[in-house]
Amino acid sequence: MEKNQVGKKFQNGYFIKDKMKNEIILALLWIVFGTIHSVLASDAVKKAFPIKYYRLIYNLSAITLLISIVYFQVFMDSKKLMPDSLFNQLLGGIMMFAGIFVVYLSLKNYDMKEFIGTDFQSKKQPELTTEGLSEYVRHPLYVGILLFIWGSFGFFTTESCLTTALFLSIYIRIGIYFEEKKLVNVFGKKYEEYQKNVPMLIPRL
């Protein structure tokens, strides 16, 4: 009887370890995604490959990698950290919907052809946009993404969703730091004033 119990514990221990491996792999995949995304976005790499389709290739590679990671996350085994509840699912669902809506409103401030990388003839000078949601936060697109990923954790309450939310939140915060250094170099004092007057991610009440 005792041997059987020990055997079950031993098997269960391996089962838990195997599940934890999934979260570790997922975390590593997000680190790889963040590293590749950041390296390809750097000015040094852009100058090394001065091709007309660079922006489009950059976006397509990011989307391909993103879909692959999300596919892995959706079909991996992952333990629930909290029991399902109407409150969690309602709050999580509202956050996810709000995140999608904020992303949609944020993208309206972009020239989508230029953003995607299909405007091959454009030689526009960069402009600082402070209208729409950018009037309230400096990075509304990231706000929408953060709302969505944390809402998905609230809705599904799995370790995989928590792993994604944590690693993407860290990556977004690091990315903002380097992105804003670039923006200060491009727009100078104009952007520094914008930084003083408008919060980064959380709007002032």
CNS distance restraints for C-alpha pairs under 8 A (distance, minus, plus):
assign (resid   1 and name CA) (resid   5 and name CA) 6.43 0.50 0.50
assign (resid   2 and name CA) (resid   6 and name CA) 6.19 0.50 0.50
assign (resid   3 and name CA) (resid   7 and name CA) 6.08 0.50 0.50
assign (resid   4 and name CA) (resid   8 and name CA) 6.20 0.50 0.50
assign (resid   5 and name CA) (resid   9 and name CA) 6.25 0.50 0.50
assign (resid   6 and name CA) (resid  10 and name CA) 6.06 0.50 0.50
assign (resid   7 and name CA) (resid  11 and name CA) 6.12 0.50 0.50
assign (resid   8 and name CA) (resid  12 and name CA) 5.91 0.50 0.50
assign (resid   9 and name CA) (resid  13 and name CA) 5.92 0.50 0.50
assign (resid  10 and name CA) (resid  14 and name CA) 6.51 0.50 0.50
assign (resid  11 and name CA) (resid  15 and name CA) 6.22 0.50 0.50
assign (resid  12 and name CA) (resid  16 and name CA) 6.21 0.50 0.50
assign (resid  13 and name CA) (resid  17 and name CA) 6.27 0.50 0.50
assign (resid  14 and name CA) (resid  18 and name CA) 6.09 0.50 0.50
assign (resid  15 and name CA) (resid  19 and name CA) 6.38 0.50 0.50
assign (resid  16 and name CA) (resid  20 and name CA) 6.18 0.50 0.50
assign (resid  17 and name CA) (resid  21 and name CA) 6.19 0.50 0.50
assign (resid  18 and name CA) (resid  22 and name CA) 6.84 0.50 0.50
assign (resid  19 and name CA) (resid  23 and name CA) 7.04 0.50 0.50
assign (resid  19 and name CA) (resid  77 and name CA) 6.40 0.50 0.50
assign (resid  19 and name CA) (resid  78 and name CA) 6.38 0.50 0.50
assign (resid  19 and name CA) (resid  79 and name CA) 7.59 0.50 0.50
assign (resid  20 and name CA) (resid  24 and name CA) 6.35 0.50 0.50
assign (resid  21 and name CA) (resid  25 and name CA) 6.08 0.50 0.50
assign (resid  22 and name CA) (resid  26 and name CA) 6.08 0.50 0.50
assign (resid  22 and name CA) (resid  76 and name CA) 6.82 0.50 0.50
assign (resid  22 and name CA) (resid  77 and name CA) 7.31 0.50 0.50
assign (resid  22 and name CA) (resid  78 and name CA) 7.58 0.50 0.50
assign (resid  23 and name CA) (resid  27 and name CA) 6.08 0.50 0.50
assign (resid  23 and name CA) (resid  78 and name CA) 7.70 0.50 0.50
assign (resid  23 and name CA) (resid 159 and name CA) 7.09 0.50 0.50
assign (resid  23 and name CA) (resid 160 and name CA) 5.89 0.50 0.50
assign (resid  23 and name CA) (resid 163 and name CA) 6.74 0.50 0.50
assign (resid  24 and name CA) (resid  28 and name CA) 6.20 0.50 0.50
assign (resid  25 and name CA) (resid  29 and name CA) 6.12 0.50 0.50
assign (resid  26 and name CA) (resid  30 and name CA) 6.35 0.50 0.50
assign (resid  26 and name CA) (resid  69 and name CA) 7.35 0.50 0.50
assign (resid  26 and name CA) (resid  72 and name CA) 7.77 0.50 0.50
assign (resid  26 and name CA) (resid  73 and name CA) 6.96 0.50 0.50
assign (resid  26 and name CA) (resid 160 and name CA) 7.41 0.50 0.50
assign (resid  26 and name CA) (resid 163 and name CA) 7.41 0.50 0.50
assign (resid  26 and name CA) (resid 164 and name CA) 7.60 0.50 0.50
assign (resid  27 and name CA) (resid  31 and name CA) 6.31 0.50 0.50
assign (resid  27 and name CA) (resid 163 and name CA) 6.37 0.50 0.50
assign (resid  27 and name CA) (resid 164 and name CA) 7.11 0.50 0.50
assign (resid  27 and name CA) (resid 167 and name CA) 6.84 0.50 0.50
assign (resid  28 and name CA) (resid  32 and name CA) 6.17 0.50 0.50
assign (resid  29 and name CA) (resid  33 and name CA) 6.09 0.50 0.50
assign (resid  29 and name CA) (resid  69 and name CA) 6.72 0.50 0.50
assign (resid  30 and name CA) (resid  34 and name CA) 6.05 0.50 0.50
assign (resid  30 and name CA) (resid  69 and name CA) 7.57 0.50 0.50
assign (resid  30 and name CA) (resid 164 and name CA) 7.42 0.50 0.50
assign (resid  30 and name CA) (resid 167 and name CA) 6.72 0.50 0.50
assign (resid  30 and name CA) (resid 168 and name CA) 7.29 0.50 0.50
assign (resid  31 and name CA) (resid  35 and name CA) 6.07 0.50 0.50
assign (resid  31 and name CA) (resid 167 and name CA) 7.56 0.50 0.50
assign (resid  32 and name CA) (resid  36 and name CA) 6.08 0.50 0.50
assign (resid  33 and name CA) (resid  37 and name CA) 5.91 0.50 0.50
assign (resid  33 and name CA) (resid  62 and name CA) 7.71 0.50 0.50
assign (resid  33 and name CA) (resid  65 and name CA) 6.89 0.50 0.50
assign (resid  33 and name CA) (resid  66 and name CA) 7.44 0.50 0.50
assign (resid  34 and name CA) (resid  38 and name CA) 5.98 0.50 0.50
assign (resid  34 and name CA) (resid 171 and name CA) 6.48 0.50 0.50
assign (resid  35 and name CA) (resid  39 and name CA) 6.05 0.50 0.50
assign (resid  36 and name CA) (resid  40 and name CA) 6.06 0.50 0.50
assign (resid  37 and name CA) (resid  41 and name CA) 6.20 0.50 0.50
assign (resid  37 and name CA) (resid  62 and name CA) 6.62 0.50 0.50
assign (resid  38 and name CA) (resid  42 and name CA) 6.29 0.50 0.50
assign (resid  38 and name CA) (resid 175 and name CA) 7.63 0.50 0.50
assign (resid  39 and name CA) (resid  45 and name CA) 7.01 0.50 0.50
assign (resid  40 and name CA) (resid  45 and name CA) 6.00 0.50 0.50
assign (resid  40 and name CA) (resid  46 and name CA) 7.16 0.50 0.50
assign (resid  40 and name CA) (resid  58 and name CA) 6.87 0.50 0.50
assign (resid  41 and name CA) (resid  45 and name CA) 7.22 0.50 0.50
assign (resid  41 and name CA) (resid  46 and name CA) 7.11 0.50 0.50
assign (resid  41 and name CA) (resid  58 and name CA) 7.83 0.50 0.50
assign (resid  42 and name CA) (resid  46 and name CA) 6.42 0.50 0.50
assign (resid  43 and name CA) (resid  47 and name CA) 6.06 0.50 0.50
assign (resid  44 and name CA) (resid  48 and name CA) 6.22 0.50 0.50
assign (resid  45 and name CA) (resid  49 and name CA) 6.29 0.50 0.50
assign (resid  46 and name CA) (resid  50 and name CA) 5.98 0.50 0.50
assign (resid  46 and name CA) (resid  54 and name CA) 7.59 0.50 0.50
assign (resid  49 and name CA) (resid  54 and name CA) 7.54 0.50 0.50
assign (resid  50 and name CA) (resid  54 and name CA) 7.32 0.50 0.50
assign (resid  52 and name CA) (resid 120 and name CA) 6.38 0.50 0.50
assign (resid  53 and name CA) (resid  57 and name CA) 6.15 0.50 0.50
assign (resid  53 and name CA) (resid 117 and name CA) 6.92 0.50 0.50
assign (resid  53 and name CA) (resid 118 and name CA) 7.71 0.50 0.50
assign (resid  53 and name CA) (resid 120 and name CA) 7.22 0.50 0.50
assign (resid  54 and name CA) (resid  58 and name CA) 5.97 0.50 0.50
assign (resid  54 and name CA) (resid 117 and name CA) 7.57 0.50 0.50
assign (resid  55 and name CA) (resid  59 and name CA) 6.22 0.50 0.50
assign (resid  55 and name CA) (resid 115 and name CA) 7.99 0.50 0.50
assign (resid  55 and name CA) (resid 116 and name CA) 6.96 0.50 0.50
assign (resid  55 and name CA) (resid 117 and name CA) 4.70 0.50 0.50
assign (resid  56 and name CA) (resid  60 and name CA) 6.12 0.50 0.50
assign (resid  56 and name CA) (resid 116 and name CA) 6.01 0.50 0.50
assign (resid  56 and name CA) (resid 117 and name CA) 4.27 0.50 0.50
assign (resid  56 and name CA) (resid 118 and name CA) 6.42 0.50 0.50
assign (resid  57 and name CA) (resid  61 and name CA) 6.03 0.50 0.50
assign (resid  58 and name CA) (resid  62 and name CA) 6.22 0.50 0.50
assign (resid  59 and name CA) (resid  63 and name CA) 6.09 0.50 0.50
assign (resid  59 and name CA) (resid 116 and name CA) 6.67 0.50 0.50
assign (resid  59 and name CA) (resid 117 and name CA) 7.59 0.50 0.50
assign (resid  60 and name CA) (resid  64 and name CA) 6.07 0.50 0.50
assign (resid  61 and name CA) (resid  65 and name CA) 6.18 0.50 0.50
assign (resid  62 and name CA) (resid  66 and name CA) 5.97 0.50 0.50
assign (resid  63 and name CA) (resid  67 and name CA) 6.04 0.50 0.50
assign (resid  64 and name CA) (resid  68 and name CA) 6.27 0.50 0.50
assign (resid  65 and name CA) (resid  69 and name CA) 6.33 0.50 0.50
assign (resid  66 and name CA) (resid  70 and name CA) 6.19 0.50 0.50
assign (resid  67 and name CA) (resid  71 and name CA) 5.95 0.50 0.50
assign (resid  68 and name CA) (resid  72 and name CA) 6.29 0.50 0.50
assign (resid  69 and name CA) (resid  73 and name CA) 6.20 0.50 0.50
assign (resid  70 and name CA) (resid  74 and name CA) 6.05 0.50 0.50
assign (resid  71 and name CA) (resid  75 and name CA) 6.40 0.50 0.50
assign (resid  72 and name CA) (resid  76 and name CA) 5.96 0.50 0.50
assign (resid  73 and name CA) (resid 160 and name CA) 6.52 0.50 0.50
assign (resid  78 and name CA) (resid 158 and name CA) 5.99 0.50 0.50
assign (resid  78 and name CA) (resid 159 and name CA) 5.83 0.50 0.50
assign (resid  78 and name CA) (resid 160 and name CA) 5.90 0.50 0.50
assign (resid  79 and name CA) (resid 158 and name CA) 5.56 0.50 0.50
assign (resid  79 and name CA) (resid 159 and name CA) 5.78 0.50 0.50
assign (resid  79 and name CA) (resid 160 and name CA) 7.90 0.50 0.50
assign (resid  80 and name CA) (resid 156 and name CA) 7.60 0.50 0.50
assign (resid  80 and name CA) (resid 157 and name CA) 5.51 0.50 0.50
assign (resid  80 and name CA) (resid 158 and name CA) 4.20 0.50 0.50
assign (resid  80 and name CA) (resid 159 and name CA) 6.27 0.50 0.50
assign (resid  81 and name CA) (resid 157 and name CA) 5.65 0.50 0.50
assign (resid  81 and name CA) (resid 158 and name CA) 5.62 0.50 0.50
assign (resid  81 and name CA) (resid 159 and name CA) 6.43 0.50 0.50
assign (resid  82 and name CA) (resid 157 and name CA) 5.81 0.50 0.50
assign (resid  82 and name CA) (resid 158 and name CA) 7.72 0.50 0.50
assign (resid  83 and name CA) (resid 157 and name CA) 7.74 0.50 0.50
assign (resid  84 and name CA) (resid  88 and name CA) 7.08 0.50 0.50
assign (resid  84 and name CA) (resid  89 and name CA) 7.40 0.50 0.50
assign (resid  84 and name CA) (resid 156 and name CA) 7.74 0.50 0.50
assign (resid  84 and name CA) (resid 157 and name CA) 7.67 0.50 0.50
assign (resid  85 and name CA) (resid  89 and name CA) 6.28 0.50 0.50
assign (resid  86 and name CA) (resid  90 and name CA) 5.84 0.50 0.50
assign (resid  87 and name CA) (resid  91 and name CA) 5.98 0.50 0.50
assign (resid  88 and name CA) (resid  92 and name CA) 5.79 0.50 0.50
assign (resid  88 and name CA) (resid 154 and name CA) 5.47 0.50 0.50
assign (resid  88 and name CA) (resid 155 and name CA) 5.73 0.50 0.50
assign (resid  89 and name CA) (resid  93 and name CA) 5.74 0.50 0.50
assign (resid  89 and name CA) (resid 154 and name CA) 6.41 0.50 0.50
assign (resid  89 and name CA) (resid 155 and name CA) 4.28 0.50 0.50
assign (resid  89 and name CA) (resid 156 and name CA) 7.36 0.50 0.50
assign (resid  90 and name CA) (resid  94 and name CA) 6.16 0.50 0.50
assign (resid  90 and name CA) (resid 155 and name CA) 7.33 0.50 0.50
assign (resid  91 and name CA) (resid  95 and name CA) 6.21 0.50 0.50
assign (resid  91 and name CA) (resid 151 and name CA) 7.21 0.50 0.50
assign (resid  91 and name CA) (resid 154 and name CA) 6.99 0.50 0.50
assign (resid  91 and name CA) (resid 155 and name CA) 7.37 0.50 0.50
assign (resid  92 and name CA) (resid  96 and name CA) 6.15 0.50 0.50
assign (resid  92 and name CA) (resid 150 and name CA) 7.46 0.50 0.50
assign (resid  92 and name CA) (resid 151 and name CA) 4.01 0.50 0.50
assign (resid  92 and name CA) (resid 152 and name CA) 5.90 0.50 0.50
assign (resid  92 and name CA) (resid 153 and name CA) 7.09 0.50 0.50
assign (resid  92 and name CA) (resid 154 and name CA) 4.49 0.50 0.50
assign (resid  92 and name CA) (resid 155 and name CA) 4.43 0.50 0.50
assign (resid  93 and name CA) (resid  97 and name CA) 6.13 0.50 0.50
assign (resid  93 and name CA) (resid 151 and name CA) 6.27 0.50 0.50
assign (resid  93 and name CA) (resid 152 and name CA) 7.28 0.50 0.50
assign (resid  93 and name CA) (resid 154 and name CA) 7.91 0.50 0.50
assign (resid  93 and name CA) (resid 155 and name CA) 6.13 0.50 0.50
assign (resid  94 and name CA) (resid  98 and name CA) 5.97 0.50 0.50
assign (resid  94 and name CA) (resid 151 and name CA) 7.37 0.50 0.50
assign (resid  95 and name CA) (resid  99 and name CA) 5.95 0.50 0.50
assign (resid  95 and name CA) (resid 147 and name CA) 5.47 0.50 0.50
assign (resid  95 and name CA) (resid 148 and name CA) 5.98 0.50 0.50
assign (resid  95 and name CA) (resid 150 and name CA) 7.54 0.50 0.50
assign (resid  95 and name CA) (resid 151 and name CA) 4.72 0.50 0.50
assign (resid  95 and name CA) (resid 152 and name CA) 7.92 0.50 0.50
assign (resid  96 and name CA) (resid 100 and name CA) 6.33 0.50 0.50
assign (resid  96 and name CA) (resid 147 and name CA) 6.12 0.50 0.50
assign (resid  96 and name CA) (resid 148 and name CA) 4.14 0.50 0.50
assign (resid  96 and name CA) (resid 149 and name CA) 7.21 0.50 0.50
assign (resid  96 and name CA) (resid 150 and name CA) 7.82 0.50 0.50
assign (resid  96 and name CA) (resid 151 and name CA) 4.92 0.50 0.50
assign (resid  96 and name CA) (resid 152 and name CA) 6.31 0.50 0.50
assign (resid  97 and name CA) (resid 101 and name CA) 6.22 0.50 0.50
assign (resid  97 and name CA) (resid 148 and name CA) 7.23 0.50 0.50
assign (resid  98 and name CA) (resid 102 and name CA) 6.05 0.50 0.50
assign (resid  98 and name CA) (resid 144 and name CA) 7.16 0.50 0.50
assign (resid  98 and name CA) (resid 147 and name CA) 6.95 0.50 0.50
assign (resid  98 and name CA) (resid 148 and name CA) 7.38 0.50 0.50
assign (resid  99 and name CA) (resid 103 and name CA) 6.17 0.50 0.50
assign (resid  99 and name CA) (resid 143 and name CA) 7.25 0.50 0.50
assign (resid  99 and name CA) (resid 144 and name CA) 3.95 0.50 0.50
assign (resid  99 and name CA) (resid 145 and name CA) 5.91 0.50 0.50
assign (resid  99 and name CA) (resid 146 and name CA) 7.19 0.50 0.50
assign (resid  99 and name CA) (resid 147 and name CA) 4.74 0.50 0.50
assign (resid  99 and name CA) (resid 148 and name CA) 4.64 0.50 0.50
assign (resid 100 and name CA) (resid 104 and name CA) 6.19 0.50 0.50
assign (resid 100 and name CA) (resid 144 and name CA) 6.21 0.50 0.50
assign (resid 100 and name CA) (resid 145 and name CA) 7.56 0.50 0.50
assign (resid 100 and name CA) (resid 148 and name CA) 6.73 0.50 0.50
assign (resid 101 and name CA) (resid 105 and name CA) 6.25 0.50 0.50
assign (resid 101 and name CA) (resid 144 and name CA) 7.36 0.50 0.50
assign (resid 102 and name CA) (resid 106 and name CA) 5.99 0.50 0.50
assign (resid 102 and name CA) (resid 140 and name CA) 6.92 0.50 0.50
assign (resid 102 and name CA) (resid 141 and name CA) 6.87 0.50 0.50
assign (resid 102 and name CA) (resid 143 and name CA) 7.39 0.50 0.50
assign (resid 102 and name CA) (resid 144 and name CA) 4.87 0.50 0.50
assign (resid 103 and name CA) (resid 107 and name CA) 6.16 0.50 0.50
assign (resid 103 and name CA) (resid 140 and name CA) 7.22 0.50 0.50
assign (resid 103 and name CA) (resid 141 and name CA) 5.14 0.50 0.50
assign (resid 103 and name CA) (resid 142 and name CA) 7.85 0.50 0.50
assign (resid 103 and name CA) (resid 143 and name CA) 7.89 0.50 0.50
assign (resid 103 and name CA) (resid 144 and name CA) 4.96 0.50 0.50
assign (resid 103 and name CA) (resid 145 and name CA) 6.99 0.50 0.50
assign (resid 104 and name CA) (resid 108 and name CA) 6.69 0.50 0.50
assign (resid 105 and name CA) (resid 109 and name CA) 7.51 0.50 0.50
assign (resid 105 and name CA) (resid 132 and name CA) 7.85 0.50 0.50
assign (resid 105 and name CA) (resid 133 and name CA) 7.35 0.50 0.50
assign (resid 106 and name CA) (resid 110 and name CA) 7.61 0.50 0.50
assign (resid 106 and name CA) (resid 132 and name CA) 7.70 0.50 0.50
assign (resid 106 and name CA) (resid 133 and name CA) 6.55 0.50 0.50
assign (resid 106 and name CA) (resid 134 and name CA) 7.81 0.50 0.50
assign (resid 106 and name CA) (resid 140 and name CA) 5.91 0.50 0.50
assign (resid 106 and name CA) (resid 141 and name CA) 5.40 0.50 0.50
assign (resid 107 and name CA) (resid 112 and name CA) 7.52 0.50 0.50
assign (resid 107 and name CA) (resid 141 and name CA) 7.33 0.50 0.50
assign (resid 109 and name CA) (resid 129 and name CA) 7.17 0.50 0.50
assign (resid 109 and name CA) (resid 131 and name CA) 7.60 0.50 0.50
assign (resid 109 and name CA) (resid 132 and name CA) 7.35 0.50 0.50
assign (resid 110 and name CA) (resid 114 and name CA) 7.85 0.50 0.50
assign (resid 110 and name CA) (resid 115 and name CA) 6.58 0.50 0.50
assign (resid 111 and name CA) (resid 115 and name CA) 5.99 0.50 0.50
assign (resid 112 and name CA) (resid 116 and name CA) 5.88 0.50 0.50
assign (resid 113 and name CA) (resid 117 and name CA) 5.85 0.50 0.50
assign (resid 113 and name CA) (resid 118 and name CA) 5.09 0.50 0.50
assign (resid 113 and name CA) (resid 119 and name CA) 5.04 0.50 0.50
assign (resid 114 and name CA) (resid 118 and name CA) 6.21 0.50 0.50
assign (resid 114 and name CA) (resid 119 and name CA) 5.14 0.50 0.50
assign (resid 114 and name CA) (resid 122 and name CA) 7.66 0.50 0.50
assign (resid 128 and name CA) (resid 187 and name CA) 7.44 0.50 0.50
assign (resid 128 and name CA) (resid 191 and name CA) 7.79 0.50 0.50
assign (resid 129 and name CA) (resid 134 and name CA) 7.03 0.50 0.50
assign (resid 130 and name CA) (resid 134 and name CA) 4.85 0.50 0.50
assign (resid 130 and name CA) (resid 135 and name CA) 5.18 0.50 0.50
assign (resid 130 and name CA) (resid 138 and name CA) 7.90 0.50 0.50
assign (resid 131 and name CA) (resid 135 and name CA) 5.18 0.50 0.50
assign (resid 132 and name CA) (resid 136 and name CA) 7.90 0.50 0.50
assign (resid 133 and name CA) (resid 137 and name CA) 6.44 0.50 0.50
assign (resid 133 and name CA) (resid 140 and name CA) 6.10 0.50 0.50
assign (resid 134 and name CA) (resid 138 and name CA) 5.30 0.50 0.50
assign (resid 134 and name CA) (resid 139 and name CA) 6.73 0.50 0.50
assign (resid 134 and name CA) (resid 140 and name CA) 6.22 0.50 0.50
assign (resid 135 and name CA) (resid 198 and name CA) 7.00 0.50 0.50
assign (resid 136 and name CA) (resid 198 and name CA) 6.12 0.50 0.50
assign (resid 136 and name CA) (resid 199 and name CA) 7.04 0.50 0.50
assign (resid 136 and name CA) (resid 203 and name CA) 5.45 0.50 0.50
assign (resid 136 and name CA) (resid 204 and name CA) 7.42 0.50 0.50
assign (resid 137 and name CA) (resid 198 and name CA) 5.71 0.50 0.50
assign (resid 137 and name CA) (resid 199 and name CA) 5.17 0.50 0.50
assign (resid 137 and name CA) (resid 200 and name CA) 5.36 0.50 0.50
assign (resid 137 and name CA) (resid 201 and name CA) 5.41 0.50 0.50
assign (resid 137 and name CA) (resid 202 and name CA) 6.52 0.50 0.50
assign (resid 137 and name CA) (resid 203 and name CA) 5.61 0.50 0.50
assign (resid 138 and name CA) (resid 195 and name CA) 7.49 0.50 0.50
assign (resid 138 and name CA) (resid 198 and name CA) 6.26 0.50 0.50
assign (resid 138 and name CA) (resid 199 and name CA) 6.21 0.50 0.50
assign (resid 138 and name CA) (resid 200 and name CA) 4.89 0.50 0.50
assign (resid 138 and name CA) (resid 201 and name CA) 6.58 0.50 0.50
assign (resid 139 and name CA) (resid 143 and name CA) 6.51 0.50 0.50
assign (resid 139 and name CA) (resid 200 and name CA) 6.14 0.50 0.50
assign (resid 139 and name CA) (resid 201 and name CA) 6.04 0.50 0.50
assign (resid 140 and name CA) (resid 144 and name CA) 6.30 0.50 0.50
assign (resid 140 and name CA) (resid 201 and name CA) 6.92 0.50 0.50
assign (resid 141 and name CA) (resid 145 and name CA) 6.48 0.50 0.50
assign (resid 142 and name CA) (resid 146 and name CA) 6.08 0.50 0.50
assign (resid 142 and name CA) (resid 172 and name CA) 7.11 0.50 0.50
assign (resid 142 and name CA) (resid 201 and name CA) 7.64 0.50 0.50
assign (resid 143 and name CA) (resid 147 and name CA) 6.14 0.50 0.50
assign (resid 143 and name CA) (resid 201 and name CA) 6.00 0.50 0.50
assign (resid 143 and name CA) (resid 202 and name CA) 7.98 0.50 0.50
assign (resid 144 and name CA) (resid 148 and name CA) 6.24 0.50 0.50
assign (resid 145 and name CA) (resid 149 and name CA) 6.22 0.50 0.50
assign (resid 146 and name CA) (resid 150 and name CA) 6.06 0.50 0.50
assign (resid 146 and name CA) (resid 165 and name CA) 7.54 0.50 0.50
assign (resid 146 and name CA) (resid 169 and name CA) 6.75 0.50 0.50
assign (resid 147 and name CA) (resid 151 and name CA) 5.78 0.50 0.50
assign (resid 148 and name CA) (resid 152 and name CA) 6.06 0.50 0.50
assign (resid 149 and name CA) (resid 153 and name CA) 6.48 0.50 0.50
assign (resid 149 and name CA) (resid 161 and name CA) 7.41 0.50 0.50
assign (resid 149 and name CA) (resid 164 and name CA) 7.31 0.50 0.50
assign (resid 149 and name CA) (resid 165 and name CA) 5.30 0.50 0.50
assign (resid 150 and name CA) (resid 154 and name CA) 6.31 0.50 0.50
assign (resid 150 and name CA) (resid 161 and name CA) 7.92 0.50 0.50
assign (resid 150 and name CA) (resid 162 and name CA) 7.64 0.50 0.50
assign (resid 150 and name CA) (resid 165 and name CA) 5.71 0.50 0.50
assign (resid 151 and name CA) (resid 155 and name CA) 6.12 0.50 0.50
assign (resid 152 and name CA) (resid 156 and name CA) 5.97 0.50 0.50
assign (resid 152 and name CA) (resid 157 and name CA) 7.63 0.50 0.50
assign (resid 152 and name CA) (resid 161 and name CA) 6.60 0.50 0.50
assign (resid 153 and name CA) (resid 157 and name CA) 4.82 0.50 0.50
assign (resid 153 and name CA) (resid 158 and name CA) 6.48 0.50 0.50
assign (resid 153 and name CA) (resid 161 and name CA) 4.88 0.50 0.50
assign (resid 153 and name CA) (resid 162 and name CA) 5.66 0.50 0.50
assign (resid 153 and name CA) (resid 165 and name CA) 7.23 0.50 0.50
assign (resid 156 and name CA) (resid 161 and name CA) 7.26 0.50 0.50
assign (resid 157 and name CA) (resid 161 and name CA) 6.84 0.50 0.50
assign (resid 157 and name CA) (resid 162 and name CA) 7.37 0.50 0.50
assign (resid 158 and name CA) (resid 162 and name CA) 6.40 0.50 0.50
assign (resid 159 and name CA) (resid 163 and name CA) 6.04 0.50 0.50
assign (resid 160 and name CA) (resid 164 and name CA) 6.23 0.50 0.50
assign (resid 161 and name CA) (resid 165 and name CA) 6.07 0.50 0.50
assign (resid 162 and name CA) (resid 166 and name CA) 6.04 0.50 0.50
assign (resid 163 and name CA) (resid 167 and name CA) 6.14 0.50 0.50
assign (resid 164 and name CA) (resid 168 and name CA) 5.88 0.50 0.50
assign (resid 165 and name CA) (resid 169 and name CA) 5.92 0.50 0.50
assign (resid 166 and name CA) (resid 170 and name CA) 6.29 0.50 0.50
assign (resid 167 and name CA) (resid 171 and name CA) 6.11 0.50 0.50
assign (resid 168 and name CA) (resid 172 and name CA) 5.92 0.50 0.50
assign (resid 169 and name CA) (resid 173 and name CA) 6.21 0.50 0.50
assign (resid 170 and name CA) (resid 174 and name CA) 6.25 0.50 0.50
assign (resid 171 and name CA) (resid 175 and name CA) 5.89 0.50 0.50
assign (resid 172 and name CA) (resid 176 and name CA) 6.05 0.50 0.50
assign (resid 173 and name CA) (resid 177 and name CA) 6.55 0.50 0.50
assign (resid 174 and name CA) (resid 178 and name CA) 6.77 0.50 0.50
assign (resid 175 and name CA) (resid 179 and name CA) 5.95 0.50 0.50
assign (resid 176 and name CA) (resid 180 and name CA) 5.89 0.50 0.50
assign (resid 177 and name CA) (resid 181 and name CA) 6.52 0.50 0.50
assign (resid 178 and name CA) (resid 182 and name CA) 6.51 0.50 0.50
assign (resid 179 and name CA) (resid 183 and name CA) 6.31 0.50 0.50
assign (resid 180 and name CA) (resid 184 and name CA) 6.09 0.50 0.50
assign (resid 181 and name CA) (resid 185 and name CA) 6.37 0.50 0.50
assign (resid 182 and name CA) (resid 186 and name CA) 6.27 0.50 0.50
assign (resid 183 and name CA) (resid 187 and name CA) 5.87 0.50 0.50
assign (resid 183 and name CA) (resid 188 and name CA) 7.47 0.50 0.50
assign (resid 183 and name CA) (resid 191 and name CA) 6.80 0.50 0.50
assign (resid 184 and name CA) (resid 188 and name CA) 4.70 0.50 0.50
assign (resid 184 and name CA) (resid 189 and name CA) 7.18 0.50 0.50
assign (resid 184 and name CA) (resid 191 and name CA) 5.69 0.50 0.50
assign (resid 184 and name CA) (resid 192 and name CA) 6.52 0.50 0.50
assign (resid 187 and name CA) (resid 191 and name CA) 5.54 0.50 0.50
assign (resid 188 and name CA) (resid 192 and name CA) 6.55 0.50 0.50
assign (resid 189 and name CA) (resid 193 and name CA) 6.08 0.50 0.50
assign (resid 190 and name CA) (resid 194 and name CA) 6.35 0.50 0.50
assign (resid 191 and name CA) (resid 195 and name CA) 6.12 0.50 0.50
assign (resid 192 and name CA) (resid 196 and name CA) 6.41 0.50 0.50
assign (resid 193 and name CA) (resid 197 and name CA) 6.28 0.50 0.50
assign (resid 194 and name CA) (resid 198 and name CA) 5.80 0.50 0.50
assign (resid 195 and name CA) (resid 199 and name CA) 6.76 0.50 0.50
assign (resid 195 and name CA) (resid 200 and name CA) 7.47 0.50 0.50
assign (resid 198 and name CA) (resid 203 and name CA) 7.83 0.50 0.50
assign (resid 199 and name CA) (resid 203 and name CA) 6.06 0.50 0.50
assign (resid 199 and name CA) (resid 204 and name CA) 7.15 0.50 0.50
